[in-house]
């Protein structure tokens, strides 16, 4: 391909050789240029061969392919269409022979760029809206979780007060429900228990029981 590229550039200055075919597939310099992997180089050489060298895009290779068929990406294909716009319809049989689509005018190119820019703008706007919606949803979720946690704590505190206990000051599961001392090295299931509460010692069990008994007596007598 690199040798063919050099040959393509040299042939652009030689009108007699501009459409000469060579290689296993009997391709012209325009074929080789269209098939280049480097699209920027391909665009430059295709444009030079067509617009400056007057190459014939209708010449087919051994596989009956016009150069346009070998264009591997949109930019190279657009170079053929731009050349058609620059050279005019009288240059060759663009449709039947060269198989090159409608001419690509500067006005069309600009409209295409504007359309692409607008598409990107809309995509960015949608992404921004999506992120904003996700952020709002996450904030709403966190707010709901916080409100539910606060409501649960208020309910638990009210229940503890009715049971003669102070509101919890720790979230540790192995804390004594009476004195709220944390029993290090013990699981909740290993602590002293009475009803649904757990205690660090039998002393706390008895103290709580006495307070409940006293509270019940006071309630009965007035």
Z-matrix of the N, CA and C atoms (Angstrom, degrees):
N
C 1 1.468
C 2 1.524 1 110.59
N 3 1.365 2 117.56 1 -41.88
C 4 1.464 3 120.07 2 -177.94
C 5 1.524 4 111.00 3 -63.74
N 6 1.341 5 116.97 4 -39.96
C 7 1.462 6 120.13 5 178.28
C 8 1.523 7 110.11 6 -65.15
N 9 1.324 8 115.52 7 -39.31
C 10 1.464 9 119.61 8 179.81
C 11 1.522 10 110.33 9 -66.87
N 12 1.351 11 116.26 10 -33.43
C 13 1.465 12 120.70 11 178.45
C 14 1.519 13 110.34 12 -64.46
N 15 1.336 14 115.41 13 -46.14
C 16 1.468 15 119.12 14 177.39
C 17 1.518 16 110.71 15 -60.78
N 18 1.322 17 115.49 16 -41.14
C 19 1.461 18 119.80 17 179.54
C 20 1.516 19 110.65 18 -64.90
N 21 1.340 20 115.93 19 -37.20
C 22 1.470 21 120.52 20 -179.77
C 23 1.521 22 110.59 21 -62.30
N 24 1.352 23 116.38 22 -43.58
C 25 1.457 24 119.91 23 -178.67
C 26 1.533 25 111.19 24 -67.75
N 27 1.339 26 116.28 25 -37.09
C 28 1.469 27 119.26 26 178.27
C 29 1.520 28 110.97 27 -68.30
N 30 1.306 29 115.95 28 -39.37
C 31 1.465 30 120.09 29 -176.65
C 32 1.521 31 112.51 30 -71.36
N 33 1.344 32 115.62 31 -20.69
C 34 1.463 33 117.87 32 179.48
C 35 1.518 34 111.00 33 -61.77
N 36 1.348 35 117.35 34 -22.25
C 37 1.462 36 121.22 35 179.39
C 38 1.533 37 112.37 36 -96.10
N 39 1.287 38 117.35 37 1.61
C 40 1.464 39 121.48 38 -177.40
C 41 1.521 40 109.05 39 -124.94
N 42 1.316 41 117.29 40 99.75
C 43 1.460 42 122.70 41 -175.57
C 44 1.517 43 112.51 42 -59.05
N 45 1.336 44 116.97 43 -29.88
C 46 1.461 45 120.04 44 -178.24
C 47 1.526 46 111.59 45 -73.92
N 48 1.320 47 116.71 46 -24.69
C 49 1.471 48 120.82 47 -175.72
C 50 1.530 49 113.32 48 -106.28
N 51 1.326 50 118.89 49 -3.75
C 52 1.465 51 121.87 50 -172.67
C 53 1.520 52 113.07 51 -59.91
N 54 1.341 53 117.33 52 -30.46
C 55 1.467 54 120.83 53 -179.72
C 56 1.526 55 112.37 54 -111.25
N 57 1.348 56 116.58 55 13.99
C 58 1.470 57 119.82 56 -179.74
C 59 1.518 58 109.89 57 -64.35
N 60 1.330 59 115.72 58 139.23
C 61 1.459 60 120.73 59 -179.19
C 62 1.527 61 110.79 60 -103.65
N 63 1.327 62 115.99 61 144.12
C 64 1.462 63 120.24 62 -177.22
C 65 1.522 64 109.50 63 -155.16
N 66 1.330 65 115.45 64 168.89
C 67 1.460 66 120.12 65 177.28
C 68 1.512 67 113.15 66 87.13
N 69 1.317 68 115.58 67 174.55
C 70 1.469 69 122.20 68 -176.92
C 71 1.519 70 112.37 69 -59.63
N 72 1.347 71 115.77 70 -36.37
C 73 1.460 72 119.52 71 -178.90
C 74 1.527 73 113.00 72 -96.16
N 75 1.333 74 115.34 73 7.47
C 76 1.464 75 119.81 74 175.45
C 77 1.536 76 110.96 75 56.97
N 78 1.343 77 114.87 76 52.18
C 79 1.459 78 119.66 77 -175.38
C 80 1.524 79 111.85 78 -99.57
N 81 1.335 80 114.68 79 154.41
C 82 1.462 81 121.18 80 177.09
C 83 1.527 82 109.05 81 -88.80
N 84 1.334 83 118.42 82 167.91
C 85 1.468 84 120.65 83 175.38
C 86 1.533 85 112.17 84 -55.15
N 87 1.344 86 115.49 85 -32.82
C 88 1.467 87 119.37 86 -179.93
C 89 1.533 88 110.61 87 -67.99
N 90 1.321 89 116.87 88 -36.29
C 91 1.464 90 120.89 89 175.59
C 92 1.532 91 110.36 90 -61.12
N 93 1.347 92 114.80 91 -49.56
C 94 1.462 93 119.66 92 -178.22
C 95 1.529 94 111.62 93 -62.22
N 96 1.316 95 116.20 94 -40.20
C 97 1.471 96 120.27 95 -179.96
C 98 1.526 97 111.00 96 -64.75
N 99 1.333 98 116.51 97 -43.59
C 100 1.466 99 120.42 98 -178.90
C 101 1.524 100 111.73 99 -63.87
N 102 1.341 101 116.35 100 -30.00
C 103 1.469 102 121.12 101 -175.96
C 104 1.524 103 113.86 102 -85.92
N 105 1.324 104 118.76 103 -2.75
C 106 1.468 105 121.13 104 -177.77
C 107 1.538 106 111.96 105 -61.69
N 108 1.328 107 116.12 106 143.12
C 109 1.461 108 120.72 107 178.54
C 110 1.528 109 111.80 108 -73.75
N 111 1.319 110 116.61 109 -35.03
C 112 1.469 111 120.66 110 178.56
C 113 1.522 112 108.25 111 -77.97
N 114 1.319 113 116.01 112 103.86
C 115 1.467 114 119.70 113 -172.63
C 116 1.523 115 113.18 114 -66.21
N 117 1.356 116 116.80 115 -32.92
C 118 1.458 117 118.90 116 -179.35
C 119 1.530 118 110.58 117 -66.53
N 120 1.332 119 114.88 118 -42.91
C 121 1.467 120 119.56 119 177.21
C 122 1.519 121 109.81 120 -66.25
N 123 1.332 122 116.20 121 -41.44
C 124 1.464 123 120.91 122 -179.87
C 125 1.527 124 110.96 123 -59.90
N 126 1.325 125 116.63 124 -44.65
C 127 1.469 126 121.04 125 -179.73
C 128 1.530 127 109.78 126 -61.76
N 129 1.319 128 116.87 127 -44.60
C 130 1.464 129 120.75 128 -178.00
C 131 1.533 130 111.68 129 -62.91
N 132 1.346 131 116.79 130 -44.48
C 133 1.460 132 119.75 131 -177.11
C 134 1.526 133 111.75 132 -73.48
N 135 1.337 134 116.81 133 -40.58
C 136 1.472 135 120.07 134 177.84
C 137 1.523 136 110.15 135 -59.18
N 138 1.342 137 116.06 136 -44.12
C 139 1.467 138 120.51 137 179.50
C 140 1.523 139 111.03 138 -63.79
N 141 1.343 140 116.72 139 -42.17
C 142 1.469 141 120.34 140 -179.93
C 143 1.523 142 111.38 141 -64.64
N 144 1.327 143 116.98 142 -43.99
C 145 1.464 144 121.10 143 -178.75
C 146 1.526 145 111.69 144 -64.71
N 147 1.319 146 115.99 145 -41.05
C 148 1.471 147 119.28 146 -177.10
C 149 1.528 148 112.28 147 -79.66
N 150 1.318 149 116.46 148 -55.58
C 151 1.466 150 120.71 149 -172.00
C 152 1.531 151 112.02 150 -77.45
N 153 1.331 152 116.81 151 -44.67
C 154 1.466 153 119.55 152 -177.38
C 155 1.530 154 112.37 153 -90.25
N 156 1.332 155 116.42 154 -37.34
C 157 1.465 156 119.25 155 -177.38
C 158 1.510 157 114.94 156 -91.24
N 159 1.340 158 116.58 157 -15.89
C 160 1.464 159 119.64 158 179.58
C 161 1.522 160 113.65 159 70.80
N 162 1.345 161 117.67 160 29.33
C 163 1.466 162 121.41 161 179.73
C 164 1.524 163 110.64 162 -60.96
N 165 1.319 164 115.00 163 150.84
C 166 1.462 165 121.58 164 -178.66
C 167 1.530 166 109.33 165 -94.36
N 168 1.335 167 118.85 166 109.75
C 169 1.458 168 121.37 167 -177.84
C 170 1.528 169 113.54 168 -76.33
N 171 1.346 170 116.70 169 0.04
C 172 1.474 171 120.15 170 -179.14
C 173 1.528 172 112.30 171 -90.59
N 174 1.347 173 117.06 172 -12.14
C 175 1.465 174 119.77 173 -178.30
C 176 1.524 175 109.38 174 -69.45
N 177 1.341 176 116.04 175 127.53
C 178 1.462 177 119.99 176 -177.54
C 179 1.527 178 110.64 177 -100.35
N 180 1.331 179 116.06 178 160.16
C 181 1.463 180 120.41 179 178.85
C 182 1.527 181 109.91 180 -93.19
N 183 1.326 182 116.91 181 -168.99
C 184 1.455 183 121.04 182 -177.38
C 185 1.524 184 112.56 183 -63.87
N 186 1.308 185 117.30 184 -18.75
C 187 1.469 186 121.50 185 178.63
C 188 1.524 187 112.09 186 -99.19
N 189 1.313 188 114.31 187 12.60
C 190 1.466 189 121.62 188 178.54
C 191 1.538 190 112.30 189 64.36
N 192 1.338 191 115.86 190 35.99
C 193 1.462 192 120.93 191 179.48
C 194 1.518 193 110.76 192 -108.72
N 195 1.322 194 118.15 193 127.97
C 196 1.459 195 119.88 194 171.92
C 197 1.532 196 108.34 195 -73.81
N 198 1.321 197 119.21 196 159.93
C 199 1.472 198 121.39 197 -177.96
C 200 1.520 199 114.60 198 -53.46
N 201 1.336 200 116.52 199 -35.80
C 202 1.462 201 120.44 200 -177.49
C 203 1.529 202 111.72 201 -57.43
N 204 1.323 203 117.15 202 -33.15
C 205 1.458 204 121.30 203 -177.71
C 206 1.531 205 112.32 204 -67.05
N 207 1.336 206 117.19 205 -18.66
C 208 1.458 207 120.53 206 -178.55
C 209 1.529 208 112.47 207 -92.63
N 210 1.339 209 116.57 208 -5.51
C 211 1.468 210 120.67 209 179.44
C 212 1.532 211 109.17 210 -65.68
N 213 1.333 212 116.22 211 117.22
C 214 1.458 213 119.89 212 -172.84
C 215 1.509 214 116.88 213 -88.28
N 216 1.325 215 118.46 214 -8.36
C 217 1.463 216 119.09 215 178.69
C 218 1.522 217 110.71 216 -148.35
N 219 1.305 218 115.60 217 169.15
C 220 1.467 219 121.55 218 -172.14
C 221 1.521 220 112.80 219 -62.81
N 222 1.320 221 118.32 220 -38.44
C 223 1.467 222 119.97 221 -178.20
C 224 1.526 223 111.97 222 -62.84
N 225 1.330 224 116.09 223 -40.05
C 226 1.467 225 119.46 224 179.14
C 227 1.527 226 109.83 225 -69.60
N 228 1.316 227 116.50 226 -39.94
C 229 1.476 228 119.59 227 177.31
C 230 1.525 229 110.52 228 -63.32
N 231 1.342 230 115.42 229 -38.35
C 232 1.468 231 119.46 230 177.90
C 233 1.530 232 111.59 231 -65.79
N 234 1.354 233 116.48 232 -29.23
C 235 1.473 234 119.61 233 177.72
C 236 1.525 235 110.34 234 -63.82
N 237 1.326 236 117.31 235 -38.88
C 238 1.473 237 121.57 236 175.92
C 239 1.531 238 110.16 237 -63.85
N 240 1.335 239 116.10 238 -43.24
C 241 1.461 240 119.98 239 -178.13
C 242 1.533 241 111.38 240 -68.31
N 243 1.347 242 115.61 241 -36.96
C 244 1.466 243 119.75 242 177.18
C 245 1.527 244 110.40 243 -66.46
N 246 1.332 245 116.27 244 -38.30
C 247 1.469 246 120.32 245 177.57
C 248 1.525 247 110.32 246 -64.43
N 249 1.311 248 116.29 247 -37.60
C 250 1.468 249 119.68 248 177.46
C 251 1.523 250 110.38 249 -61.51
N 252 1.337 251 116.00 250 -40.88
C 253 1.469 252 119.71 251 178.81
C 254 1.522 253 110.85 252 -66.15
N 255 1.357 254 116.35 253 -39.30
C 256 1.467 255 120.46 254 -177.54
C 257 1.530 256 112.14 255 -73.12
N 258 1.330 257 117.03 256 -37.92
C 259 1.473 258 120.96 257 -175.55
C 260 1.524 259 113.57 258 -85.66
N 261 1.317 260 116.27 259 -24.07
C 262 1.453 261 119.27 260 -179.92
C 263 1.520 262 113.08 261 89.30
N 264 1.308 263 116.47 262 164.59
C 265 1.458 264 122.05 263 -175.27
C 266 1.526 265 112.93 264 -71.52
N 267 1.325 266 117.39 265 -19.56
C 268 1.469 267 120.63 266 -177.35
C 269 1.528 268 112.27 267 -79.75
N 270 1.301 269 117.46 268 -11.76
C 271 1.469 270 120.21 269 -176.53
C 272 1.531 271 111.83 270 -62.15
N 273 1.347 272 117.55 271 -42.99
C 274 1.463 273 121.62 272 -178.73
C 275 1.522 274 109.24 273 -165.48
N 276 1.319 275 115.63 274 -177.95
C 277 1.467 276 120.57 275 176.40
C 278 1.532 277 107.93 276 -85.64
N 279 1.311 278 115.64 277 83.07
C 280 1.458 279 120.91 278 -174.80
C 281 1.533 280 112.36 279 -60.66
N 282 1.309 281 116.94 280 -39.38
C 283 1.464 282 119.99 281 -176.02
C 284 1.526 283 112.49 282 -80.87
N 285 1.313 284 116.73 283 -55.96
C 286 1.454 285 120.59 284 -174.34
C 287 1.513 286 114.49 285 -76.69
N 288 1.348 287 117.64 286 -37.32
C 289 1.458 288 120.77 287 -176.12
C 290 1.515 289 113.74 288 -96.51
N 291 1.333 290 116.07 289 -53.52
C 292 1.465 291 120.36 290 -176.36
C 293 1.522 292 113.25 291 -79.58
N 294 1.335 293 115.99 292 -21.38
C 295 1.468 294 121.88 293 -179.22
C 296 1.529 295 112.49 294 60.59
N 297 1.337 296 115.03 295 29.38
C 298 1.470 297 120.37 296 179.19
C 299 1.526 298 109.23 297 -92.02
N 300 1.314 299 118.53 298 128.13
C 301 1.473 300 121.44 299 -179.27
C 302 1.531 301 112.27 300 -63.01
N 303 1.312 302 115.43 301 -175.32
C 304 1.461 303 122.90 302 -175.66
C 305 1.526 304 112.08 303 -51.59
N 306 1.346 305 117.22 304 148.20
C 307 1.464 306 121.42 305 -177.86
C 308 1.527 307 112.38 306 -60.57
N 309 1.317 308 114.63 307 144.31
C 310 1.458 309 121.35 308 -178.23
C 311 1.521 310 108.40 309 -103.52
N 312 1.335 311 116.34 310 96.65
C 313 1.465 312 120.81 311 -178.45
C 314 1.531 313 110.11 312 -81.12
N 315 1.323 314 117.04 313 164.12
C 316 1.456 315 121.57 314 178.58
C 317 1.523 316 110.97 315 -62.36
N 318 1.338 317 114.84 316 -35.75
C 319 1.464 318 119.50 317 178.42
C 320 1.530 319 110.24 318 -63.50
N 321 1.335 320 115.51 319 -42.02
C 322 1.456 321 120.50 320 178.98
C 323 1.524 322 110.52 321 -65.86
N 324 1.347 323 116.14 322 -42.18
C 325 1.464 324 120.93 323 179.25
C 326 1.522 325 110.57 324 -60.28
N 327 1.342 326 116.48 325 -43.99
C 328 1.449 327 120.82 326 -179.78
C 329 1.525 328 111.00 327 -64.54
N 330 1.346 329 115.57 328 -41.64
C 331 1.467 330 119.40 329 178.45
C 332 1.527 331 110.55 330 -63.62
N 333 1.332 332 115.25 331 -38.09
C 334 1.458 333 120.37 332 179.02
C 335 1.525 334 110.39 333 -65.01
N 336 1.348 335 116.49 334 -42.06
C 337 1.464 336 120.64 335 177.95
C 338 1.527 337 110.76 336 -64.24
N 339 1.339 338 115.01 337 -42.56
C 340 1.470 339 119.49 338 179.77
C 341 1.522 340 110.39 339 -63.22
N 342 1.334 341 115.43 340 -40.04
C 343 1.463 342 120.23 341 -179.88
C 344 1.526 343 110.61 342 -65.27
N 345 1.344 344 115.59 343 -41.88
C 346 1.466 345 120.22 344 178.79
C 347 1.528 346 110.63 345 -64.86
N 348 1.351 347 115.99 346 -40.07
C 349 1.466 348 120.29 347 179.65
C 350 1.527 349 110.67 348 -65.37
N 351 1.342 350 115.57 349 -39.92
C 352 1.461 351 120.40 350 178.84
C 353 1.529 352 110.75 351 -66.20
N 354 1.336 353 115.38 352 -38.21
C 355 1.465 354 120.10 353 178.10
C 356 1.528 355 110.68 354 -62.61
N 357 1.344 356 115.80 355 -43.11
C 358 1.461 357 120.32 356 178.50
C 359 1.525 358 110.78 357 -65.06
N 360 1.350 359 115.04 358 -39.23
C 361 1.465 360 119.04 359 179.50
C 362 1.534 361 110.43 360 -62.04
N 363 1.342 362 115.46 361 -43.97
C 364 1.462 363 119.40 362 178.85
C 365 1.532 364 111.38 363 -65.05
N 366 1.336 365 116.15 364 -38.65
C 367 1.466 366 120.18 365 178.02
C 368 1.521 367 110.75 366 -62.36
N 369 1.352 368 115.44 367 -44.23
C 370 1.464 369 119.31 368 178.79
C 371 1.525 370 110.98 369 -63.13
N 372 1.358 371 115.18 370 -39.87
C 373 1.462 372 119.61 371 179.85
C 374 1.529 373 110.40 372 -64.31
N 375 1.348 374 115.88 373 -41.79
C 376 1.465 375 119.67 374 179.00
C 377 1.530 376 111.04 375 -65.50
N 378 1.336 377 115.78 376 -40.59
C 379 1.465 378 119.61 377 178.61
C 380 1.525 379 110.79 378 -63.70
N 381 1.352 380 115.04 379 -39.72
C 382 1.460 381 119.82 380 178.75
C 383 1.524 382 110.91 381 -64.83
N 384 1.342 383 115.61 382 -43.23
C 385 1.464 384 120.42 383 178.51
C 386 1.523 385 110.76 384 -64.02
N 387 1.343 386 115.65 385 -40.03
C 388 1.465 387 120.08 386 -179.78
C 389 1.523 388 110.79 387 -63.92
N 390 1.345 389 115.70 388 -44.21
C 391 1.460 390 119.97 389 179.32
C 392 1.522 391 110.89 390 -63.82
N 393 1.348 392 115.62 391 -40.22
C 394 1.469 393 119.64 392 179.52
C 395 1.529 394 110.53 393 -64.36
N 396 1.351 395 115.81 394 -40.92
C 397 1.467 396 120.62 395 179.73
C 398 1.529 397 110.32 396 -66.59
N 399 1.338 398 116.40 397 -41.18
C 400 1.466 399 120.61 398 178.87
C 401 1.526 400 110.65 399 -64.77
N 402 1.352 401 115.78 400 -40.37
C 403 1.457 402 120.12 401 178.99
C 404 1.525 403 110.71 402 -64.48
N 405 1.353 404 115.84 403 -43.15
C 406 1.464 405 120.42 404 -179.80
C 407 1.531 406 110.13 405 -64.74
N 408 1.339 407 116.34 406 -40.59
C 409 1.467 408 120.56 407 179.26
C 410 1.521 409 111.00 408 -64.58
N 411 1.344 410 116.30 409 -40.82
C 412 1.465 411 120.76 410 179.13
C 413 1.529 412 110.68 411 -66.41
N 414 1.338 413 116.92 412 -41.43
C 415 1.460 414 120.63 413 178.44
C 416 1.529 415 110.53 414 -64.10
N 417 1.345 416 115.71 415 -40.09
C 418 1.468 417 119.94 416 178.86
C 419 1.531 418 110.67 417 -65.57
N 420 1.344 419 116.09 418 -39.50
C 421 1.467 420 120.26 419 178.68
C 422 1.530 421 111.10 420 -63.68
N 423 1.336 422 116.04 421 -45.38
C 424 1.461 423 120.65 422 -179.89
C 425 1.526 424 111.29 423 -64.67
N 426 1.343 425 115.48 424 -39.41
C 427 1.466 426 120.20 425 178.62
C 428 1.521 427 110.88 426 -63.81
N 429 1.341 428 115.59 427 -41.77
C 430 1.460 429 120.10 428 179.80
C 431 1.524 430 110.57 429 -65.13
N 432 1.352 431 115.79 430 -43.36
C 433 1.462 432 120.08 431 179.14
C 434 1.532 433 110.61 432 -61.62
N 435 1.347 434 115.79 433 -41.04
C 436 1.460 435 120.01 434 179.57
C 437 1.526 436 111.02 435 -64.65
N 438 1.336 437 115.67 436 -43.73
C 439 1.466 438 119.96 437 -179.96
C 440 1.522 439 110.92 438 -64.59
N 441 1.346 440 116.18 439 -40.25
C 442 1.466 441 119.99 440 179.28
C 443 1.528 442 110.72 441 -66.06
N 444 1.358 443 115.58 442 -40.15
C 445 1.470 444 119.74 443 179.47
C 446 1.528 445 110.55 444 -65.12
N 447 1.345 446 116.14 445 -40.99
C 448 1.466 447 120.48 446 179.30
C 449 1.518 448 110.90 447 -66.03
N 450 1.345 449 115.82 448 -40.80
C 451 1.466 450 119.87 449 179.62
C 452 1.531 451 110.51 450 -65.52
N 453 1.344 452 115.93 451 -39.76
C 454 1.461 453 120.53 452 178.94
C 455 1.521 454 110.74 453 -64.73
N 456 1.340 455 116.37 454 -40.87
C 457 1.465 456 120.31 455 179.93
C 458 1.529 457 110.94 456 -66.11
N 459 1.337 458 115.75 457 -41.50
C 460 1.466 459 119.50 458 178.71
C 461 1.527 460 110.54 459 -61.97
N 462 1.343 461 115.01 460 -39.88
C 463 1.458 462 119.23 461 179.49
C 464 1.534 463 110.98 462 -65.88
N 465 1.355 464 115.74 463 -42.77
C 466 1.460 465 120.52 464 179.38
C 467 1.530 466 110.76 465 -65.97
N 468 1.352 467 116.06 466 -40.88
C 469 1.468 468 119.88 467 179.27
C 470 1.531 469 110.74 468 -63.31
N 471 1.345 470 115.82 469 -41.74
C 472 1.467 471 119.50 470 179.73
C 473 1.530 472 110.50 471 -63.91
N 474 1.331 473 115.15 472 -38.91
C 475 1.471 474 120.74 473 178.85
C 476 1.520 475 110.26 474 -65.43
N 477 1.336 476 116.99 475 -41.26
C 478 1.462 477 121.25 476 179.77
C 479 1.525 478 110.69 477 -66.00
N 480 1.331 479 115.51 478 -39.03
C 481 1.475 480 118.92 479 179.67
C 482 1.528 481 110.01 480 -64.11
N 483 1.340 482 115.68 481 -40.42
C 484 1.469 483 119.13 482 177.77
C 485 1.521 484 110.88 483 -64.64
N 486 1.340 485 115.93 484 -27.61
C 487 1.471 486 119.90 485 179.45
C 488 1.518 487 111.74 486 -90.66
N 489 1.332 488 116.72 487 8.32
C 490 1.459 489 120.43 488 177.39
C 491 1.517 490 113.22 489 79.78
N 492 1.311 491 118.49 490 21.29
C 493 1.461 492 122.88 491 -179.94
C 494 1.523 493 110.36 492 -113.10
N 495 1.316 494 115.25 493 152.04
C 496 1.455 495 119.99 494 176.88
C 497 1.524 496 109.55 495 -78.24
N 498 1.333 497 118.82 496 154.96
C 499 1.473 498 121.00 497 175.75
C 500 1.521 499 110.27 498 -56.99
N 501 1.308 500 116.78 499 144.51
C 502 1.461 501 121.73 500 -178.19
C 503 1.521 502 111.26 501 -65.33
N 504 1.325 503 115.64 502 138.22
C 505 1.464 504 120.22 503 176.65
C 506 1.522 505 111.48 504 -108.54
N 507 1.335 506 117.22 505 0.91
C 508 1.468 507 121.52 506 179.39
C 509 1.527 508 109.72 507 -141.23
N 510 1.307 509 115.23 508 154.76
C 511 1.472 510 120.22 509 179.11
C 512 1.532 511 111.29 510 -99.54
N 513 1.330 512 116.30 511 0.96
C 514 1.464 513 119.87 512 -179.91
C 515 1.523 514 110.48 513 -63.40
N 516 1.322 515 116.86 514 133.09
C 517 1.462 516 121.07 515 -178.36
C 518 1.529 517 112.24 516 -74.59
N 519 1.333 518 116.47 517 -20.48
C 520 1.470 519 119.80 518 -178.38
C 521 1.528 520 111.72 519 -101.43
N 522 1.337 521 116.41 520 31.10
C 523 1.466 522 121.21 521 177.08
C 524 1.523 523 109.25 522 -95.24
N 525 1.299 524 116.81 523 140.79
C 526 1.462 525 121.81 524 178.60
C 527 1.528 526 109.02 525 -64.46
N 528 1.318 527 116.47 526 130.65
C 529 1.462 528 119.60 527 -178.31
C 530 1.529 529 111.78 528 -71.52
N 531 1.330 530 117.32 529 -17.56
C 532 1.461 531 119.58 530 -178.95
C 533 1.535 532 111.36 531 -92.10
N 534 1.328 533 117.27 532 -60.76
C 535 1.466 534 119.92 533 -177.56
C 536 1.531 535 113.07 534 -95.34
N 537 1.335 536 116.36 535 -9.69
C 538 1.469 537 125.01 536 177.11
C 539 1.527 538 113.03 537 66.86
N 540 1.347 539 115.97 538 20.00
C 541 1.455 540 120.42 539 174.16
C 542 1.538 541 109.07 540 -74.53
N 543 1.327 542 115.59 541 135.86
C 544 1.461 543 119.67 542 179.22
C 545 1.521 544 109.24 543 -83.64
N 546 1.324 545 115.23 544 127.00
C 547 1.460 546 120.56 545 -178.97
C 548 1.518 547 109.31 546 -90.36
N 549 1.299 548 116.49 547 91.81
C 550 1.464 549 121.38 548 -177.00
C 551 1.526 550 110.56 549 -64.97
N 552 1.317 551 116.01 550 137.07
C 553 1.460 552 121.54 551 178.51
C 554 1.508 553 113.57 552 83.43
N 555 1.334 554 117.75 553 0.39
C 556 1.460 555 121.36 554 179.53
C 557 1.526 556 111.10 555 -118.94
N 558 1.306 557 114.44 556 143.84
C 559 1.461 558 120.04 557 172.66
C 560 1.524 559 108.14 558 -89.51
N 561 1.289 560 117.31 559 163.15
C 562 1.466 561 121.32 560 -179.70
C 563 1.535 562 110.62 561 -59.60
N 564 1.327 563 115.19 562 -36.00
C 565 1.470 564 119.88 563 -178.67
C 566 1.529 565 112.47 564 -69.90
N 567 1.336 566 117.18 565 -16.47
C 568 1.462 567 121.58 566 -179.10
C 569 1.534 568 112.68 567 -94.75
N 570 1.336 569 116.91 568 -2.78
C 571 1.466 570 120.59 569 -177.72
C 572 1.528 571 111.03 570 -89.16
N 573 1.324 572 116.34 571 165.95
C 574 1.462 573 120.71 572 175.43
C 575 1.522 574 108.28 573 -67.51
N 576 1.305 575 116.33 574 140.67
C 577 1.462 576 118.45 575 -177.34
C 578 1.519 577 111.73 576 -134.43
N 579 1.310 578 114.65 577 151.62
C 580 1.463 579 121.73 578 174.69
C 581 1.522 580 106.29 579 -151.95
N 582 1.322 581 114.48 580 127.27
C 583 1.461 582 120.64 581 -172.96
C 584 1.538 583 108.08 582 54.93
N 585 1.334 584 119.00 583 -122.58
C 586 1.468 585 120.71 584 -178.86
C 587 1.521 586 112.71 585 -104.66
N 588 1.330 587 115.89 586 10.63
C 589 1.464 588 119.93 587 -176.82
C 590 1.525 589 110.71 588 -108.89
N 591 1.341 590 115.49 589 156.80
C 592 1.468 591 120.93 590 177.74
C 593 1.525 592 109.32 591 -123.05
N 594 1.351 593 115.67 592 154.60
C 595 1.460 594 120.81 593 -173.91
C 596 1.527 595 109.88 594 -137.07
N 597 1.329 596 114.03 595 155.14
C 598 1.472 597 119.26 596 -179.74
C 599 1.524 598 111.39 597 -81.37
N 600 1.346 599 116.62 598 -21.10
C 601 1.469 600 119.75 599 -177.83
C 602 1.526 601 109.89 600 -155.13
N 603 1.332 602 115.28 601 165.16
C 604 1.469 603 119.26 602 176.39
C 605 1.521 604 110.35 603 -68.01
N 606 1.323 605 116.09 604 -25.16
C 607 1.470 606 120.15 605 178.33
C 608 1.528 607 110.08 606 -62.58
N 609 1.351 608 116.17 607 -43.06
C 610 1.471 609 119.77 608 178.47
C 611 1.528 610 110.56 609 -67.49
N 612 1.324 611 116.67 610 -33.84
C 613 1.464 612 120.48 611 177.49
C 614 1.523 613 109.52 612 -61.79
N 615 1.334 614 116.61 613 -48.70
C 616 1.465 615 121.26 614 -178.37
C 617 1.527 616 111.69 615 -65.86
N 618 1.326 617 117.37 616 -42.28
C 619 1.467 618 120.38 617 179.30
C 620 1.513 619 111.44 618 -60.20
N 621 1.312 620 116.06 619 -45.02
C 622 1.461 621 119.66 620 -179.77
C 623 1.526 622 110.41 621 -65.24
N 624 1.330 623 115.75 622 -40.86
C 625 1.462 624 119.85 623 -179.92
C 626 1.524 625 110.73 624 -63.17
N 627 1.340 626 116.82 625 -41.10
C 628 1.465 627 120.37 626 179.48
C 629 1.528 628 110.35 627 -64.47
N 630 1.310 629 117.34 628 -42.11
C 631 1.472 630 120.68 629 179.88
C 632 1.524 631 110.94 630 -63.47
N 633 1.321 632 116.32 631 -39.15
C 634 1.460 633 119.93 632 178.53
C 635 1.530 634 110.97 633 -66.43
N 636 1.315 635 115.77 634 -40.03
C 637 1.472 636 120.49 635 179.61
C 638 1.528 637 110.30 636 -64.74
N 639 1.345 638 115.38 637 -42.73
C 640 1.461 639 120.18 638 179.85
C 641 1.517 640 110.66 639 -65.24
N 642 1.337 641 115.83 640 -41.57
C 643 1.458 642 119.53 641 179.54
C 644 1.517 643 111.18 642 -64.45
N 645 1.329 644 117.53 643 -38.10
C 646 1.448 645 121.26 644 179.71
C 647 1.536 646 111.28 645 -67.69
N 648 1.338 647 114.96 646 -38.46
C 649 1.471 648 119.33 647 178.13
C 650 1.509 649 111.42 648 -64.72
N 651 1.299 650 116.88 649 -44.45
C 652 1.458 651 121.14 650 178.72
C 653 1.525 652 110.94 651 -62.11
N 654 1.317 653 115.74 652 -36.04
C 655 1.453 654 119.07 653 179.69
C 656 1.528 655 111.02 654 -67.60
N 657 1.330 656 116.54 655 -34.54
C 658 1.463 657 120.04 656 -179.46
C 659 1.516 658 112.62 657 -72.27
N 660 1.350 659 114.41 658 -36.98
C 661 1.469 660 117.97 659 -175.16
C 662 1.522 661 113.62 660 -98.34
N 663 1.212 662 114.93 661 9.65
C 664 1.422 663 114.18 662 169.48
C 665 1.399 664 126.67 663 123.33
